[in-house]
Amino acid sequence: MSSRRWWRWLLAAAAALLVFNLGVSLLLATSRLRQALSARLEASFGRSIEVSRFDWNLLGGLRVEANYFTVGEDPRFGHEYFLRGERLTAGLRWSALLRGRLEFGAIRLDGASVNVVRDGAGKWNVEAWYRPGAAAAGDAAASPALRVENIHIENGRLNFKQGPDKLPFALAGLAGSLVRESDGIWRVDLSARPIHAGVIVQDPGQIDVTGRIGGKEAGRGAADLRIAWRESPLSDVLRLVRGHDYGMRGRVLIELRARHAAPEASTDHPWQLAAAARFSGLHRWDFAPRPGDPALNFLAAGSWWPEASRVEVTEGSIEGPRSSARFSGQAVWGAAKPLRFSGKLFSNGLDLGELVDWLRAFRPGVSDALRVEGHAALDLRFSGLPLRFEAGTIASGGARARRGQASLLLQVEPWVTRIERANARFGPADVQLLPDTARDKNSRNRGPEAAISGKMNFSPPWNWEISVSGQTAQVEELLAAARAAGWQQPTGWRLLDSLVRRSARRPPGAQTYRFAGAFGGPVGNPK
C-alpha cells in the first residue's frame, strides 16, 4: 500500500508539472507576455531584439528559451544585426520573481553569430555594450550597458567589420564564457578556430582568449587579455593570414598579451603589447621533415594606438639555435593608405653555419656533410611589406666550408657587404679553394686562389638573385664546393655554366680562369 501511494504521488506531481508547463507555454503564445519577455531581454542586452518563438524549460531550473532571435545594432555602427542565433536560454532569478519582477541571470547562446565593428574614429560597438558608462555623455543614440552577469556561448561565430566593410577573417566554433565580476569587470574565457573566406585549410588550429576587460574606473576601457594561437601548420596559418601558400612548411605557435588602462581624461593612451611567434621544423613544401630543419623565435614588445592606426615595436628579437638579432620599428596604416612598415635590424652574433641549415631545408642536393664555420654581423634598415632592405652593412671576419669534420673545401677571407635600395654589393672577397687531396701543412699558406665580387638583388615579394664575377685557377675545387651546396647542374647555376664553357677553351697549364654569371629564384620555391 505504501508503494502504491508513492506512485500515485509521483504521477500526480508529473501530471501537475505537465499541466503547468502546458499552461505556461500557452501563456507564452500571448502577445502580452511575449512583449514583456522581449522588453526584459532588450533591457538586459541594451539593444532592440526580435524573437521568433518563446519556449519554457523547467529542466535544470526555471528557464526561458528564445528561438531564432536577432539583437539589433547600435545605429552608430551600422544597420546590420549585432547578435543573431538559433537559441537563447535565460535563467530566471527566483528572488526577483518572489518580488513580482522578471529578471534574467545566466544566459546561454547556441549557434550565435556576432558582428564586431570598429568605426572610423577607432571605437568598437562592443565597448558601450559590456561596460557601464562607456557611451559618450549626452549621446542620445548611445546604448545602455549589458545587465546580465554570466554569458555562456556554444558553437558561435565572430565576424569582424571595419565600418561597413566585413573582413574576410572570422572566428568559428566559438565557445566559452563571459562572467561579470565586481566594479564592472568582465572575465573572458573563449576559444575558437580561425577561418578565411575562400580559403580551405586542413588544420587551422585554435585561438584562445583569456583575461579581463571593462571596469568603472576606465573611461576608454581597461583590458588585460592573453591571446594564444595554438601550434598549427605554418602553411595553414599563412593561408589564413595572407590568403596564399608561400611553399613553406613547419609549425608555428603565436602568443599575444594586450594591456590597456587609460583614465577617463586620456584620449591618446596606447595599448601595451607583448608578442611571440615560435617557428619549428621549417622546410620547403616538397621536402620531407628532417631533424635539423631550422627553428626561429620572434619576440616583440611595443605599443598600439588604435585611433592613429599605428604600432610601434620598441624592443624585438629574432632567435635561432645559435644566432640572434635585435630589431625595432613601426607600422602605420589607414583606410585610404596602404600599410607602411619601417625599422632597424642589428646583430653581432650570426652563426654562418645556420645558413647551411636553411639552405639544406629549402634547396635540393645540399650535402649532409657540408659544414660552414664563421660568424657575421649586420646593421640594416628595412621598410615595406613584403620587407625591403633599404641600407646597411653585413660584415664577416671570414668563413670556412668543410665536407664533414676534416675535408676543407674553401676558405673566405674577411668581407663586407653594403646594401642600398634592396641591392647588396659584396666584395672583393678573397677565397681559398682547397682540393680534397691537399691536406699538407703548407696548404694554408698558399694564398688566395680565387677573388669573387658581386651583388645581390631582392625583388618583392620573395625573389632573389646573386650576380658574381671573379677569377680562379682551381675550377674543379670551385665546382666541388658548389655541388656540396646543391648547385649541381650548370642550368641551375648560370655562373658554373659560364665558368665551365670558358675554362674548356683554355689550354692546359693556364694559371687563371675568369668567370661571370648569376643564379637565384624564389624563396621557398612556392608551389
C-alpha positions in Angstrom: 0.0 0.0 0.0 2.9 2.4 0.8 4.4 1.7 -2.6 1.1 2.5 -4.4 0.8 5.7 -2.5 4.2 6.8 -3.6 3.4 6.0 -7.3 0.2 8.0 -7.1 2.0 11.0 -5.6 4.7 10.8 -8.4 2.1 10.5 -11.1 0.1 13.4 -9.7 3.2 15.6 -9.5 4.2 14.7 -13.1 0.7 15.5 -14.3 0.7 18.8 -12.4 4.1 19.6 -13.9 2.9 18.8 -17.3 -0.2 20.9 -16.9 1.9 23.8 -15.5 4.3 23.5 -18.4 1.5 23.4 -21.0 -0.2 26.4 -19.3 3.0 28.4 -19.3 3.6 27.5 -23.0 0.1 28.8 -23.8 0.8 32.0 -21.9 4.0 32.5 -23.8 1.9 32.4 -27.0 0.0 35.5 -25.9 1.3 38.8 -27.2 1.3 40.5 -23.8 3.7 38.0 -22.2 5.9 37.9 -25.3 6.2 41.7 -25.2 7.1 41.6 -21.5 9.9 39.0 -22.2 11.2 40.9 -25.2 11.3 44.1 -23.2 13.2 42.4 -20.4 15.7 40.9 -22.9 16.1 44.3 -24.6 16.8 45.8 -21.1 19.4 43.1 -20.4 21.2 43.4 -23.8 20.9 47.2 -24.2 19.8 46.6 -27.8 16.5 46.0 -29.6 15.6 42.3 -30.0 13.3 40.2 -32.2 12.3 36.7 -31.2 10.6 34.1 -33.4 9.2 32.0 -30.6 9.4 31.7 -26.8 9.5 28.3 -25.0 9.5 27.3 -21.4 12.1 24.8 -19.9 11.9 23.5 -16.3 14.8 21.1 -16.7 17.8 22.3 -14.7 15.8 25.3 -13.2 13.4 27.9 -14.3 14.4 28.9 -17.9 13.0 30.8 -20.8 14.1 29.9 -24.4 14.1 32.4 -27.2 14.3 30.6 -30.5 15.7 32.3 -33.7 16.5 35.7 -32.1 18.1 38.8 -33.5 19.7 41.6 -31.5 19.8 44.9 -33.3 22.9 47.0 -33.9 23.7 50.4 -32.4 22.9 52.9 -35.3 26.3 54.5 -34.9 27.9 51.3 -36.1 25.6 50.4 -39.0 22.3 48.7 -39.6 23.2 45.1 -39.7 22.4 42.8 -36.8 24.7 42.8 -33.7 23.9 39.3 -32.5 21.9 36.6 -34.1 21.4 33.0 -33.1 19.3 29.8 -33.0 18.6 29.7 -29.3 19.0 32.0 -26.3 18.3 30.3 -22.9 17.9 32.7 -20.0 17.6 31.6 -16.4 15.1 33.5 -14.2 16.1 34.8 -10.8 13.8 33.3 -8.1 14.5 36.2 -5.7 13.2 38.7 -8.3 10.1 36.5 -9.1 9.2 36.5 -5.4 9.2 40.3 -5.5 7.0 40.2 -8.6 9.8 41.2 -11.0 11.1 39.4 -14.1 15.0 39.4 -14.2 17.4 37.2 -16.0 20.5 35.6 -14.5 22.8 33.4 -16.6 22.3 33.4 -20.4 23.3 30.7 -22.8 23.8 31.4 -26.5 23.7 28.5 -29.0 24.7 29.0 -32.7 25.1 32.7 -32.2 26.8 35.0 -34.8 28.3 38.3 -33.5 29.4 41.3 -35.6 32.3 43.1 -34.0 32.6 46.6 -35.7 35.2 49.3 -35.4 34.2 52.7 -36.8 36.4 55.4 -38.4 37.1 57.0 -35.0 38.5 53.8 -33.6 35.6 53.0 -31.4 34.1 49.4 -31.0 30.4 48.5 -31.0 31.0 46.2 -28.0 32.5 48.9 -25.9 29.3 50.5 -24.7 27.6 47.1 -24.6 29.8 45.4 -21.9 31.0 48.4 -19.9 28.7 50.8 -17.9 29.2 54.5 -18.6 31.1 53.8 -21.9 28.8 55.9 -24.0 29.6 59.5 -24.5 27.7 61.9 -22.2 24.7 63.5 -23.9 24.7 61.0 -26.7 21.0 60.0 -27.1 21.8 57.2 -29.5 24.1 55.5 -27.1 23.0 52.1 -25.9 22.8 51.1 -22.2 25.3 48.6 -20.9 24.7 44.9 -20.7 22.8 43.9 -17.5 23.5 40.2 -17.2 26.2 38.6 -15.1 27.0 35.4 -16.9 27.0 34.5 -20.6 27.9 31.1 -21.9 28.5 30.6 -25.6 28.4 27.3 -27.7 29.1 26.9 -31.4 29.2 30.6 -32.1 30.9 32.8 -34.7 32.7 36.2 -34.6 32.7 38.4 -37.7 34.9 41.5 -37.9 34.0 44.7 -39.7 35.8 47.9 -40.4 33.0 50.4 -40.8 30.5 48.9 -43.3 33.1 46.5 -44.8 33.2 43.0 -43.5 36.7 41.5 -43.2 37.3 38.0 -44.7 38.9 36.8 -41.5 36.5 35.4 -38.8 36.3 33.0 -35.8 34.1 30.0 -36.0 33.2 27.3 -33.4 33.2 30.0 -30.7 32.8 28.5 -27.2 33.4 29.8 -23.7 32.1 32.3 -21.2 32.0 35.9 -20.1 31.4 36.4 -16.4 30.9 39.9 -14.8 32.9 40.4 -11.6 32.9 43.4 -9.2 33.3 47.0 -10.4 32.0 46.2 -13.9 35.0 43.9 -14.8 34.3 41.0 -17.2 36.3 37.8 -17.0 36.8 36.4 -20.6 37.5 32.7 -21.4 36.8 32.0 -25.1 38.2 29.7 -27.8 37.5 29.4 -31.5 39.1 28.3 -34.8 40.1 30.9 -37.4 38.6 30.9 -40.9 39.2 32.9 -44.0 36.6 33.4 -46.8 37.6 31.5 -49.9 40.4 29.7 -48.2 40.3 26.0 -47.3 42.8 24.6 -44.7 43.3 21.2 -43.1 44.2 22.3 -39.6 43.5 26.0 -38.7 44.4 25.4 -35.1 42.6 27.1 -32.2 42.7 30.6 -30.8 42.2 31.0 -27.0 41.4 34.4 -25.4 41.5 34.8 -21.7 41.7 37.8 -19.3 39.6 40.7 -18.1 38.0 43.7 -19.8 36.0 46.7 -18.6 35.8 48.5 -15.3 34.1 51.6 -13.9 37.3 53.4 -13.5 38.5 53.2 -17.1 36.7 55.6 -19.4 38.0 54.1 -22.7 38.0 50.5 -21.5 40.6 48.8 -19.4 41.8 45.4 -20.6 44.3 42.7 -19.8 44.0 40.0 -22.5 46.1 37.0 -23.4 45.6 35.6 -26.9 47.2 32.3 -28.0 47.0 30.7 -31.4 47.9 27.1 -30.6 50.6 25.3 -32.5 49.4 24.9 -36.1 50.9 24.1 -39.6 52.7 27.1 -40.9 51.2 26.7 -44.4 47.6 26.9 -43.0 48.5 30.0 -40.9 49.9 31.7 -43.9 46.8 30.9 -46.0 44.5 32.2 -43.3 46.5 35.4 -42.7 47.8 36.2 -46.2 45.5 34.1 -48.4 48.4 32.4 -50.1 50.7 29.4 -49.8 54.4 30.5 -49.9 55.7 27.0 -50.2 57.0 26.8 -46.6 56.2 24.0 -44.1 56.6 23.7 -40.4 54.8 24.5 -37.2 54.1 27.9 -35.5 52.8 29.0 -32.1 51.7 32.6 -31.7 51.1 34.3 -28.3 50.0 37.9 -27.6 49.3 39.9 -24.4 47.5 43.2 -24.7 47.0 45.6 -21.8 45.2 48.9 -21.7 44.5 51.0 -18.6 43.5 54.6 -19.6 41.9 57.1 -17.3 38.7 58.8 -18.3 40.5 62.0 -19.5 43.1 60.2 -21.6 42.5 60.2 -25.4 45.9 59.0 -26.6 46.8 56.2 -24.2 48.2 53.3 -26.2 47.7 49.6 -25.7 50.8 47.8 -24.4 51.7 44.7 -26.4 54.0 41.7 -25.9 54.0 39.1 -28.7 55.9 35.9 -29.5 55.9 33.7 -32.6 57.7 30.4 -32.4 58.5 28.5 -35.6 59.9 25.0 -35.7 60.7 22.4 -38.4 60.8 24.9 -41.3 61.4 23.4 -44.8 60.3 23.5 -48.4 56.8 22.2 -49.3 58.1 19.2 -51.3 60.8 18.1 -48.8 60.3 15.6 -46.0 60.8 16.9 -42.5 64.3 16.5 -41.1 65.6 16.6 -37.5 67.9 19.5 -38.4 65.3 21.8 -40.0 65.6 25.4 -38.9 63.7 27.0 -36.0 63.1 30.6 -35.1 61.6 32.6 -32.3 60.3 36.2 -32.9 59.8 38.2 -29.7 58.5 41.8 -29.7 57.2 44.4 -27.2 55.7 47.7 -28.1 52.6 50.0 -28.2 49.4 50.2 -30.3 47.4 53.4 -31.0 44.1 52.2 -32.4 42.8 55.7 -33.2 46.0 56.5 -35.2 46.3 53.1 -36.8 49.9 52.8 -35.6 52.0 50.1 -33.9 55.5 50.8 -32.6 57.9 48.0 -31.7 60.4 49.3 -29.1 62.2 46.1 -28.4 62.2 42.9 -30.6 64.5 39.9 -31.1 64.9 37.1 -33.6 66.5 34.0 -32.0 67.8 30.9 -33.7 69.5 27.9 -32.1 73.0 29.6 -32.5 72.2 33.1 -33.7 70.3 36.1 -32.5 69.4 39.6 -33.8 67.5 42.6 -32.4 65.1 44.9 -34.2 62.8 47.9 -33.7 60.3 49.7 -36.0 56.8 50.9 -36.6 53.8 50.2 -38.8 51.3 52.8 -40.0 48.1 52.1 -42.0 44.7 53.5 -42.7 41.6 53.2 -44.9 43.0 55.4 -47.6 46.6 54.4 -47.5 48.5 51.1 -47.6 50.4 49.6 -44.8 53.8 51.3 -44.3 56.5 49.5 -42.3 60.0 50.6 -41.4 62.6 49.6 -38.9 66.1 48.6 -38.0 67.8 45.2 -37.6 71.1 44.7 -35.7 73.2 41.7 -34.8 76.8 40.9 -34.0 76.3 37.2 -33.4 75.1 35.4 -36.6 76.4 31.9 -37.0 77.1 31.2 -40.7 76.6 27.5 -40.1 72.9 28.1 -39.6 72.7 29.4 -43.2 73.6 25.9 -44.3 70.7 24.5 -42.3 68.4 26.9 -44.1 70.0 26.1 -47.5 69.5 22.4 -46.8 65.9 22.9 -45.8 65.0 24.8 -49.0 67.3 23.7 -51.8 67.7 20.1 -53.1 71.1 18.4 -53.4 72.8 20.1 -50.5 75.3 17.6 -49.0 74.5 16.4 -45.5 78.2 16.6 -44.8 78.6 20.3 -45.7 79.6 22.4 -42.7 80.4 26.2 -42.5 82.4 27.8 -39.8 82.3 31.5 -39.1 80.3 34.5 -37.8 78.9 37.7 -39.2 77.5 41.0 -38.0 74.8 43.1 -39.6 73.2 46.6 -39.3 70.3 47.1 -41.7 67.3 49.4 -42.3 64.2 47.9 -43.9 60.7 49.1 -45.0 57.6 48.0 -46.9 55.6 44.8 -46.8 57.0 42.4 -48.0 60.2 43.7 -46.4 62.8 45.5 -48.5 66.3 46.3 -47.2 67.0 50.0 -47.7 70.5 50.4 -46.5 73.1 48.8 -44.2 76.1 46.6 -44.0 76.9 42.9 -43.4 80.4 42.0 -42.4 82.3 38.8 -41.5 85.7 38.0 -40.2 85.9 35.1 -42.6 84.5 31.6 -43.0 85.4 28.1 -43.9 83.4 25.4 -45.7 84.1 21.8 -44.9 82.8 18.4 -46.1 82.5 16.6 -42.8 84.8 17.4 -40.0 88.2 17.5 -41.7 87.8 17.9 -45.5 88.2 21.7 -46.1 86.5 22.9 -49.3 87.2 26.6 -49.3 88.1 29.5 -47.1 86.7 33.0 -47.4 88.7 36.0 -46.1 87.0 38.8 -44.2 84.4 40.6 -46.3 81.9 43.4 -46.1 78.5 43.6 -47.9 76.9 47.1 -48.5 73.2 47.3 -49.2 71.4 50.1 -50.9 67.7 50.1 -52.0 67.4 46.3 -52.0 70.7 45.8 -53.9 73.6 44.3 -51.9 77.2 44.7 -53.3 79.8 42.5 -51.7 83.5 42.0 -52.1 86.0 41.9 -53.3 86.4 38.8 -51.1 89.4 36.5 -51.4 88.6 32.8 -51.4 91.0 29.9 -50.9 89.9 26.8 -52.9 91.5 23.6 -51.4 91.1 20.3 -53.2 90.2 17.2 -51.1 93.6 15.7 -51.7 95.5 18.8 -50.5 96.0 18.1 -46.8 99.6 19.1 -46.3 100.6 21.7 -43.7 101.6 24.2 -46.4 98.1 24.3 -48.0 97.0 27.0 -45.5 99.8 29.4 -46.8 99.2 29.0 -50.5 97.5 32.4 -50.6 94.2 33.3 -52.2 93.3 31.3 -55.3 90.1 33.0 -56.2 88.8 36.6 -55.9 85.0 37.0 -56.1 82.9 40.1 -56.2 79.2 40.6 -57.0 75.8 42.0 -56.0 72.6 40.6 -54.6 69.1 41.8 -55.5 65.8 41.2 -53.7 62.6 41.9 -55.6 59.2 41.7 -53.9 57.7 39.6 -52.8 60.1 36.7 -52.4 62.6 36.6 -55.4 66.3 36.9 -55.1 69.3 36.9 -57.4 73.1 36.9 -56.9 75.4 38.1 -59.7 79.1 37.3 -59.3 82.3 37.7 -61.2 85.9 36.7 -60.4 88.9 34.6 -61.4 90.3 31.3 -60.2 92.9 28.7 -61.0 91.0 25.9 -59.3 87.9 25.2 -61.4 87.4 21.7 -60.1 87.5 22.8 -56.4 85.0 25.5 -57.1 82.7 23.0 -58.8 83.1 20.6 -55.8 82.1 23.4 -53.3 79.2 24.4 -55.5 78.0 20.7 -55.7 78.2 20.4 -51.9 75.9 23.5 -51.7 73.3 21.9 -54.0 74.2 23.6 -57.3 75.0 20.5 -59.3 73.6 21.4 -62.7 75.0 24.2 -64.9 71.4 25.1 -65.9 70.6 25.6 -62.2 73.7 27.9 -61.7 74.4 30.0 -64.7 77.8 31.0 -63.0 79.1 27.5 -63.3 77.7 27.2 -66.9 79.7 30.2 -67.9 82.8 29.1 -66.0 82.9 25.6 -67.5 82.4 26.8 -71.0 85.1 29.4 -70.8 87.6 27.1 -69.0 87.1 24.4 -71.6 88.7 26.8 -74.2 91.8 27.4 -72.0 94.9 25.5 -72.9 96.3 23.1 -70.2 98.5 24.8 -67.7 96.8 28.1 -67.7 97.1 30.0 -64.4 93.7 31.6 -64.0 90.2 31.5 -65.4 87.8 34.5 -65.5 84.1 33.8 -64.9 80.8 35.7 -64.5 77.2 34.7 -64.1 74.1 34.8 -61.9 71.8 32.4 -60.0 68.7 32.9 -57.9 65.0 32.1 -57.7 62.0 32.4 -55.4 62.5 31.9 -51.6 60.9 28.6 -50.6 60.2 27.6 -54.2 56.4 28.1 -53.8 54.0 25.6 -55.5 
